[in-house]
Amino acid sequence: SIEASSLRAGAEGGLLTPGLTNGALLAVVLAGAWNHLLPGVPAGAAAIIGAGAFLAASMQMPLTAVVLIVEFTHANHDLLFPLMLAVGGSVAMYHGIP
């Protein structure tokens, strides 16, 4: 028989939704501040990218974060490169790589 502990994916339960929410909220606030200087940053795109970056760094699963964000939002391919760039930057900053 397979034990329940062997089926764990490594992520702690109950952290997915708060991680997405915190990342999206922080990104929308920063996009609002950025739009005062240089208008043109869509808040929705910033929320999606921020949610993915925060989730990748907080749970240490960058590829999973990208796949989850793309699957959850059905984002088109135009958003994939900025999302991957933000995820890479957030994970690098988490590890202290400048």
C-alpha distances in whole Angstrom, upper triangle without the diagonal:
4,6,9,12,11,12,15,18,20,23,23,23,27,29,29,32,34,34,35,37,39,39,41,43,44,45,47,49,50,51,53,55,55,56,59,60,59,58,56,53,51,49,46,45,45,43,40,41,41,38,36,38,37,33,33,35,33,29,30,29,32,31,28,31,33,31,30,34,35,32,33,37,37,40,42,42,45,43,41,43,44,40,39,42,42,38,39,42,40,37,40,42,39,38,42,43,47
4,6,8,7,8,11,14,17,19,20,20,24,25,25,28,30,30,31,34,35,36,37,40,41,41,43,45,46,47,49,51,51,53,56,57,56,55,52,49,47,45,42,42,42,39,37,37,37,34,32,34,33,29,29,31,29,26,26,25,28,27,24,27,30,27,27,30,31,29,30,34,34,37,39,39,42,40,37,39,40,37,36,39,38,34,35,38,36,33,36,38,35,35,39,40,43
4,5,6,7,10,13,15,17,17,18,21,23,24,27,28,28,30,32,33,34,36,38,39,40,42,44,44,46,48,49,50,51,54,55,54,54,52,48,46,44,41,41,41,38,36,36,36,33,31,33,31,28,28,29,27,24,25,24,27,27,24,27,29,27,26,30,31,29,30,33,34,37,39,39,42,40,37,39,40,36,35,38,37,33,34,37,35,32,35,36,33,33,37,38,42
4,5,5,7,11,12,14,14,14,18,20,20,23,25,25,26,29,30,31,32,34,36,37,39,40,41,42,45,46,47,48,51,52,51,51,49,45,43,41,38,38,38,35,33,33,33,30,28,30,28,25,25,27,24,21,22,22,25,24,22,24,27,25,23,27,29,26,27,30,32,34,36,37,40,37,35,37,37,34,33,36,34,31,32,35,32,30,33,34,31,31,35,36,40
4,5,6,9,10,12,12,13,17,18,19,22,24,23,25,28,29,29,31,33,34,35,37,39,40,41,43,45,45,47,50,50,50,49,48,44,42,40,38,37,37,34,32,32,31,28,27,28,27,23,23,24,22,19,20,19,23,23,20,23,26,24,23,26,28,26,27,30,32,34,36,37,39,36,34,36,36,32,31,34,33,29,30,32,30,27,30,31,28,28,32,33,37
4,6,8,10,13,14,15,19,20,20,24,25,25,26,29,30,30,32,34,35,36,38,40,40,41,44,45,45,47,50,51,50,49,47,44,42,40,38,37,37,34,32,32,32,29,27,28,27,23,23,24,23,19,20,19,22,21,19,22,25,23,22,26,27,26,26,30,31,33,35,35,38,35,33,34,35,31,30,33,32,28,29,32,29,27,30,31,28,28,32,33,36
4,6,9,11,13,13,17,18,18,21,23,22,24,26,28,28,30,32,33,33,36,38,38,39,42,43,43,45,48,49,48,47,45,41,39,37,35,34,34,32,29,30,29,26,24,26,25,21,21,23,21,18,19,17,21,20,17,20,22,20,19,23,24,22,23,27,28,30,32,32,35,32,30,32,33,29,28,31,30,26,28,30,28,26,29,30,27,28,31,33,36
4,6,8,9,10,14,14,15,18,20,19,21,23,24,24,26,29,29,30,33,34,35,36,38,40,40,42,45,45,45,44,42,38,37,35,32,32,31,29,27,27,26,23,22,23,22,18,18,20,18,14,15,14,18,18,15,17,20,19,17,21,23,21,21,25,26,28,31,31,33,30,28,30,30,27,26,28,27,24,25,27,25,23,26,27,24,24,28,29,33
4,6,9,10,13,13,13,16,18,17,18,21,22,22,24,26,27,27,30,32,32,33,36,37,37,39,42,42,41,41,39,35,34,32,29,28,28,26,23,24,23,20,18,20,19,15,15,17,15,12,12,11,14,14,11,14,16,15,14,18,19,18,19,22,23,25,27,27,30,27,24,26,27,23,22,25,24,20,21,24,22,19,23,24,21,22,25,26,29
4,7,9,13,12,12,16,17,16,18,21,21,21,23,25,26,26,29,31,31,32,35,36,36,38,41,41,41,40,39,35,34,32,30,29,28,25,23,23,22,20,18,19,17,14,14,15,13,9,10,10,13,14,12,14,17,16,15,18,21,20,20,23,25,26,29,29,30,27,25,27,27,23,22,24,23,19,20,22,20,17,20,22,18,19,23,24,27
4,6,9,8,9,12,13,12,14,17,17,17,20,22,22,23,26,27,28,29,31,33,33,35,38,38,38,37,36,32,31,28,26,26,25,22,21,21,19,17,15,16,14,11,12,13,10,7,9,9,13,13,11,12,15,15,13,16,19,18,18,21,23,24,27,27,29,25,23,25,25,21,20,23,21,17,19,21,18,16,20,20,17,18,22,24,26
4,7,6,8,12,12,12,14,16,17,17,20,21,22,24,26,27,28,29,32,33,33,35,38,39,39,38,37,33,32,29,27,27,26,23,22,22,20,17,17,18,15,12,14,14,11,9,11,12,15,17,14,14,18,18,16,18,21,20,19,22,25,26,29,30,31,28,26,28,27,23,23,25,23,20,22,23,20,18,22,22,18,20,23,25,28
4,6,7,10,11,11,13,15,16,17,19,21,22,24,25,27,28,29,31,33,34,35,38,39,39,38,36,33,31,28,26,26,25,22,21,22,21,17,17,19,16,13,15,16,13,11,14,14,17,18,15,15,19,18,15,18,21,19,18,21,24,25,28,29,31,28,26,28,28,24,24,26,24,21,24,25,22,21,24,24,21,23,26,28,31
4,6,7,7,9,11,12,13,15,17,18,19,21,22,24,25,27,28,30,31,33,35,37,36,36,34,30,29,26,24,24,23,20,19,21,19,15,16,18,15,12,15,16,13,12,15,15,18,19,16,15,19,19,15,17,20,19,17,20,23,24,28,29,30,27,26,28,27,23,24,26,23,21,24,24,21,21,24,24,21,23,26,28,30
4,6,6,6,9,10,11,12,14,15,16,18,20,21,22,24,26,27,28,30,32,34,33,33,31,28,26,23,22,22,21,17,17,18,16,12,13,14,11,9,12,12,9,8,12,12,15,17,14,12,16,17,14,15,18,18,16,18,21,22,26,27,28,24,23,25,23,20,21,23,20,17,20,21,17,17,21,20,17,20,23,25,27
4,6,5,6,9,10,11,12,14,16,17,18,20,21,22,24,26,27,28,31,32,32,31,29,25,24,21,19,19,18,15,14,15,14,10,11,12,10,7,10,12,10,9,12,11,13,14,11,10,13,13,10,11,15,14,12,15,18,19,22,23,24,21,20,22,21,17,18,20,18,15,19,20,16,16,20,20,18,20,23,25,26
4,5,5,6,9,10,11,12,14,15,16,18,20,21,22,24,25,27,29,31,30,29,28,24,22,19,17,18,17,13,13,15,13,10,11,14,11,9,13,14,12,12,15,15,16,17,14,12,15,15,12,12,15,15,12,14,17,18,22,23,24,21,21,23,21,18,20,22,19,17,21,21,18,19,22,22,20,23,25,27,28
4,5,5,6,8,10,10,12,14,15,16,18,20,21,23,24,25,27,29,29,28,27,24,22,19,18,18,17,13,14,15,13,10,12,13,10,9,13,13,11,11,15,15,17,19,16,14,16,18,14,14,18,18,15,16,20,20,24,25,26,22,22,24,22,19,20,22,19,17,20,20,17,18,21,20,18,21,23,25,27
4,5,5,6,8,10,11,12,14,16,17,18,20,21,22,24,26,28,28,27,26,22,21,18,17,17,15,12,12,12,10,7,9,10,6,5,9,10,7,8,12,12,13,15,13,10,13,15,12,12,16,16,14,15,19,19,22,23,23,20,19,21,19,16,17,18,15,13,17,17,13,14,18,17,15,18,20,22,23
4,6,5,6,9,10,11,12,14,15,16,18,20,21,22,25,26,26,25,23,19,18,15,13,13,12,9,9,10,8,5,7,9,7,6,10,11,10,11,14,13,13,15,13,10,12,13,10,9,13,13,11,12,15,15,19,20,20,17,17,19,17,13,15,17,14,13,16,17,14,15,19,18,17,20,22,23,24
4,5,5,6,9,10,11,12,14,15,16,18,20,21,23,25,25,24,23,19,17,14,13,14,12,9,10,12,9,7,10,11,9,9,13,14,12,14,17,17,17,19,17,13,15,17,14,12,16,16,13,14,17,17,21,22,22,19,19,21,19,16,18,20,16,16,19,19,16,18,21,20,19,22,24,25,26
4,6,5,6,9,10,11,12,14,15,17,18,20,22,23,24,23,22,19,18,14,14,15,12,10,11,12,9,7,10,10,7,9,12,12,11,13,16,16,16,19,17,14,16,18,16,14,18,19,16,16,20,19,23,24,23,20,20,21,19,16,18,19,15,15,18,17,14,16,19,17,16,20,21,23,23
4,5,5,6,9,10,11,12,14,15,16,18,20,22,21,21,20,16,15,12,12,12,10,7,8,8,5,4,7,7,5,7,10,10,10,12,14,15,14,16,15,12,13,16,14,12,15,17,15,15,18,17,20,21,20,16,17,18,15,12,15,15,11,11,15,14,11,13,16,15,14,18,19,20,21
4,6,5,6,9,10,10,12,14,15,16,19,20,20,19,18,14,12,9,9,9,7,4,6,8,5,4,8,9,8,10,13,14,13,15,17,17,16,18,17,13,14,16,14,11,14,16,13,13,16,15,18,19,18,15,16,17,14,12,15,16,13,13,17,16,14,16,19,18,18,21,22,23,23
4,5,5,6,9,10,11,13,14,15,17,19,20,19,18,15,13,10,10,12,9,7,10,11,8,8,12,12,10,12,15,16,15,17,20,20,19,21,20,17,18,20,18,15,18,20,17,16,19,18,21,23,21,18,20,21,17,16,19,19,15,16,19,18,16,19,21,19,19,23,23,25,24
4,6,5,6,9,10,11,12,14,16,17,18,18,18,14,14,11,12,13,9,8,11,11,7,9,12,11,9,12,15,14,14,17,19,19,18,21,20,17,18,21,19,16,19,21,19,18,21,20,22,23,22,18,19,20,16,15,18,17,13,15,17,16,13,16,18,16,16,20,20,22,21
4,5,5,6,8,10,10,12,14,16,15,15,14,11,11,8,9,9,6,5,8,8,5,8,10,10,9,12,14,14,15,18,19,19,17,20,20,16,16,19,18,14,17,20,17,16,19,17,19,20,18,15,16,17,13,12,15,14,11,13,16,14,12,16,18,16,17,20,21,21,20
4,5,5,6,9,10,10,13,15,15,13,13,10,9,5,8,9,6,5,9,10,8,10,13,13,13,15,17,18,18,21,22,22,21,23,22,18,19,21,19,16,18,21,18,16,19,17,19,21,19,16,18,19,15,15,18,17,14,16,19,18,16,20,22,20,21,24,24,25,24
4,5,5,6,9,10,11,13,14,14,14,11,12,9,11,12,9,9,13,13,10,12,15,15,14,17,19,19,19,22,24,24,23,25,25,21,21,24,22,19,22,24,22,20,23,21,23,24,22,19,21,21,18,17,20,19,16,18,21,19,17,21,22,20,21,24,24,25,24
4,5,5,6,9,10,11,12,12,13,10,11,9,12,12,8,10,13,12,10,13,15,14,13,17,18,18,19,22,23,23,21,24,24,20,21,24,23,19,22,24,22,21,23,21,23,23,21,18,20,19,16,16,18,17,14,16,18,16,15,19,20,17,19,22,22,22,21
4,5,5,6,9,10,10,9,9,6,8,6,9,9,6,9,12,11,10,13,15,14,15,18,19,19,21,23,24,24,22,24,24,21,20,23,22,19,20,23,21,19,21,19,20,21,18,16,18,18,14,15,18,16,14,17,19,17,16,20,21,20,21,24,24,24,22
4,5,5,7,9,10,9,10,8,9,7,11,12,10,11,14,14,13,16,18,18,18,21,23,22,23,26,27,28,26,28,28,24,24,26,25,21,23,26,24,21,24,21,23,24,21,19,22,21,18,18,22,20,18,20,23,21,20,24,25,23,24,27,27,27,26
4,5,5,7,9,9,11,10,12,11,14,15,12,13,17,16,14,17,20,18,19,22,23,23,24,27,28,28,26,29,29,25,25,28,27,24,26,28,26,24,27,24,25,26,23,21,23,23,19,20,23,21,18,21,23,20,20,23,24,22,23,27,26,26,24
4,5,5,6,7,9,8,10,10,14,13,11,13,16,15,14,17,19,18,19,22,23,22,24,27,27,28,25,27,28,25,24,27,26,23,24,28,26,23,26,22,23,24,21,19,21,20,16,18,20,18,16,19,21,18,19,22,23,21,23,26,25,25,22
4,5,5,4,6,6,9,9,13,13,11,14,17,16,16,19,21,20,21,24,25,25,26,29,30,30,27,29,30,26,25,28,27,24,25,28,26,23,25,22,23,24,20,19,22,21,18,19,22,20,18,22,24,21,22,25,26,24,26,29,28,28,26
4,6,6,10,10,12,13,16,17,15,17,20,19,19,22,24,23,23,27,28,27,29,32,32,33,30,33,33,29,29,32,31,27,29,31,29,27,29,26,27,27,24,22,25,25,21,23,25,23,21,25,26,24,24,28,28,26,28,31,30,30,27
4,6,10,10,14,14,18,18,16,19,21,20,19,23,24,23,24,27,28,28,29,32,32,33,30,32,33,30,29,32,32,28,29,32,31,28,30,27,27,27,24,22,25,24,20,22,25,22,21,24,25,23,23,27,27,25,27,30,29,28,25
4,7,8,11,13,16,16,14,17,20,18,18,22,23,22,24,27,27,27,29,32,32,32,29,31,32,28,27,30,30,26,27,30,29,26,28,24,24,24,21,20,22,21,18,20,23,20,19,23,24,22,23,26,26,25,28,30,29,28,25
4,6,9,11,14,14,13,16,18,18,18,21,23,22,24,26,27,28,29,32,32,32,29,31,31,28,26,29,29,25,26,29,27,24,25,22,22,23,19,18,22,21,18,20,23,21,20,23,25,23,24,27,28,27,29,32,31,30,28
4,6,9,12,11,11,14,16,15,17,19,21,21,22,25,26,26,28,30,31,30,27,28,29,26,24,26,26,22,23,26,24,21,22,19,19,19,16,15,19,18,15,17,21,19,18,22,23,22,23,26,27,26,28,31,31,30,28
4,6,9,8,7,11,12,12,13,16,17,17,19,21,22,23,24,27,27,26,24,25,26,22,21,23,23,19,20,23,21,18,20,16,17,17,14,13,16,16,12,14,17,16,15,18,20,19,19,23,24,23,25,28,27,27,25
4,6,6,6,9,10,11,12,14,16,17,18,20,21,23,24,26,27,26,23,24,24,21,19,21,21,17,17,20,19,15,17,14,15,16,13,12,15,16,13,14,17,17,16,18,21,20,20,23,25,24,26,29,29,28,27
4,6,5,6,9,10,10,12,14,15,16,18,20,21,22,24,25,24,22,23,23,20,19,21,20,16,17,19,17,14,17,14,16,18,15,13,16,17,14,14,18,18,15,18,21,20,19,22,24,23,24,27,28,28,27
4,5,5,6,9,10,11,13,14,15,17,19,20,21,22,24,23,21,21,21,17,16,18,17,13,14,16,14,11,13,11,13,15,13,11,14,16,13,13,16,17,15,17,20,20,19,22,24,24,24,28,28,28,28
4,5,5,6,8,10,11,12,14,16,17,19,20,21,22,21,18,19,19,16,14,16,15,12,12,15,13,10,12,9,11,12,10,8,11,12,9,9,13,14,12,14,17,17,17,20,21,21,22,25,26,26,25
4,6,5,6,8,10,10,12,14,15,16,18,20,21,20,17,19,19,15,14,17,16,12,14,17,15,13,15,12,14,15,13,10,12,13,10,9,13,13,10,13,16,15,14,17,19,19,20,23,23,23,22
4,6,5,6,9,10,10,12,14,15,16,18,19,19,17,18,18,14,14,16,14,11,13,15,13,11,14,12,15,16,15,11,13,15,12,10,14,15,12,13,16,16,15,17,20,19,19,23,24,24,24
4,6,5,6,9,10,11,12,15,16,17,18,16,14,15,14,11,10,12,11,7,9,12,10,8,11,9,12,13,12,9,10,12,10,8,11,13,11,11,15,15,14,16,19,19,19,22,24,24,24
4,5,5,6,9,10,11,12,14,16,16,15,12,14,14,10,9,12,12,8,10,13,12,11,13,10,13,13,12,8,9,10,7,5,8,9,7,8,11,12,11,13,16,16,16,19,21,20,20
4,5,5,6,8,10,11,12,14,15,15,13,15,15,11,11,14,13,10,13,16,14,13,16,14,16,17,15,12,13,13,10,8,11,11,8,9,12,11,10,12,15,14,14,18,19,19,19
4,6,5,6,9,10,10,12,14,13,12,13,13,9,10,12,10,8,11,13,11,11,14,13,16,17,17,13,13,15,12,9,12,13,10,9,13,13,11,13,16,16,15,18,20,21,21
4,6,5,6,9,10,11,11,10,8,10,9,6,6,9,8,6,9,11,11,11,13,12,15,15,15,11,11,12,10,7,9,10,8,6,10,11,9,11,14,14,14,17,19,19,20
4,5,5,6,9,10,10,10,8,11,11,8,8,12,12,10,12,15,14,15,17,15,17,17,16,13,12,12,10,7,8,9,6,4,8,8,6,8,11,11,11,14,15,15,16
4,5,5,6,8,10,10,10,13,12,9,11,14,13,11,15,17,15,16,19,17,20,20,20,16,16,16,14,11,12,12,9,8,11,10,7,9,12,11,10,13,15,16,17
4,6,5,6,8,8,8,10,9,6,9,11,10,9,13,14,13,14,17,17,19,20,20,16,15,17,15,12,12,14,11,8,12,12,9,10,13,13,12,14,17,18,19
4,6,6,5,5,4,8,8,5,8,11,10,10,13,15,15,16,18,17,19,19,20,16,14,15,14,11,10,12,9,6,8,10,7,7,10,11,10,12,15,15,17
4,6,5,7,7,11,11,9,11,14,14,14,17,19,18,19,21,20,23,22,22,19,17,17,16,13,12,13,10,7,9,9,6,5,8,8,6,9,11,13,15
4,6,8,9,13,12,10,13,16,14,14,18,19,18,20,22,22,24,24,25,21,20,20,18,15,15,16,13,11,13,13,9,8,12,11,8,11,14,16,18
4,6,8,11,10,9,12,14,13,14,17,18,17,19,22,22,24,24,25,21,20,21,20,16,16,17,15,12,13,14,11,10,13,14,11,12,16,17,20
4,6,9,9,9,12,14,14,15,17,19,19,21,22,22,24,23,24,21,19,19,19,15,14,15,14,10,11,12,10,7,11,12,9,10,13,15,17
4,6,5,6,9,10,10,12,14,15,16,18,20,19,21,21,22,19,16,17,17,14,12,14,13,10,11,13,11,9,12,14,12,13,16,17,19
4,5,5,6,9,10,11,12,14,15,17,18,17,19,18,19,16,13,14,14,10,9,11,10,6,7,10,9,7,10,13,12,13,16,15,17
4,5,5,6,9,10,11,12,14,16,16,16,17,16,18,15,12,13,14,11,9,12,12,9,10,13,13,11,14,16,15,16,19,18,20
4,5,5,6,9,10,10,12,14,15,15,17,17,19,16,13,15,16,12,11,14,14,11,12,15,14,13,16,18,16,18,21,21,23
4,5,5,6,9,10,10,12,14,13,16,16,17,14,12,14,13,10,9,12,11,8,11,13,12,11,15,16,15,17,20,20,21
4,6,5,6,9,10,11,11,11,13,12,14,11,8,10,11,7,7,10,10,8,10,13,12,12,15,17,17,18,21,20,22
4,6,5,6,8,10,10,11,13,12,15,12,10,13,14,10,10,14,14,11,14,17,16,15,19,21,20,21,24,24,25
4,6,5,6,8,10,11,14,14,16,14,12,15,15,12,12,16,15,12,15,18,16,16,20,21,20,22,25,25,26
4,5,5,6,8,8,11,12,14,10,10,13,12,9,11,14,12,11,14,16,15,16,19,20,19,22,24,24,25
4,6,5,5,6,8,9,11,9,8,11,12,9,11,14,14,13,16,18,17,18,21,22,22,24,27,26,27
4,6,5,8,10,12,15,13,12,15,16,13,14,18,17,16,19,21,20,20,24,25,24,26,29,29,30
4,6,8,12,14,16,13,13,17,17,13,15,19,17,16,19,21,20,21,24,25,24,27,29,29,30
4,5,9,12,13,11,11,15,15,12,15,18,16,16,19,21,20,21,24,25,25,27,30,29,30
4,6,9,11,10,11,14,15,13,15,18,18,17,20,22,22,23,26,27,27,29,31,31,31
4,7,8,7,8,11,12,10,13,15,15,15,18,20,20,21,24,25,25,28,29,29,29
4,6,6,7,10,12,11,13,16,16,17,19,21,22,23,25,26,27,29,31,30,30
4,5,5,8,10,10,11,13,15,15,17,19,20,21,23,25,26,28,29,28,27
4,6,7,8,9,11,12,14,15,17,18,20,21,23,24,26,27,29,27,26
4,6,6,6,9,10,11,12,14,16,16,18,20,21,22,25,26,24,24
4,6,5,6,9,10,10,12,14,15,16,18,20,21,23,24,23,23
4,5,5,6,9,10,11,12,14,15,16,18,20,21,22,20,20
4,6,5,6,8,10,10,12,14,15,16,18,20,21,19,18
4,5,5,6,9,10,11,12,14,15,16,18,20,19,19
4,5,5,6,8,10,11,12,14,15,17,18,17,17
4,5,5,6,9,10,11,12,14,16,16,14,14
4,5,5,6,9,10,10,12,14,15,14,14
4,5,5,6,8,10,11,12,14,13,14
4,6,5,6,9,10,11,12,11,12
4,6,5,6,8,10,10,9,9
4,5,5,6,9,10,10,10
4,5,5,6,9,9,11
4,5,5,6,5,7
4,5,5,6,6
4,5,8,10
4,6,9
4,6
4
